């Protein structure tokens, strides 16, 4: 049995779970903030439940998935250290360090929301929810095309900026539609 392939499979399981958790957690942030606009006792009940959900997602899904991703990824690098000499791997690792920072920042957001502090509006949390999407796209293209030696980083950057712009425009359009439905 090829140990490297086992680590690769564990790495895929880890990062898929990690991203799923990040997408879900940021969505709970949106719901938590929106529950703040509800009258009591509904507001208190919802925010208490969303707070419990945030911690469960963070502790049971996000953190173990991040740890699995890192352990399996480092194990693959130890088994095949030649990748550490490749520029694309340095960029990928840099993005993973930044993504781990996003992960840690989310823990701070949970603590602030739990303490009743205003972190950002529900719209800004909707945009915050798209940050992992950009990481996922960048890391995926870098890993696949970088390994194949066919990546053009300028085109990747332009594509990511355009993609981010489209996601922003979509979020703005969704907000306008929701505001229109609330008025009508």
Helices and strands as residue ranges (DSSP letters): H 3-35, H 42-56, I 57-62, H 63-79, G 81-85, H 87-114, H 122-128, H 131-148, H 153-183
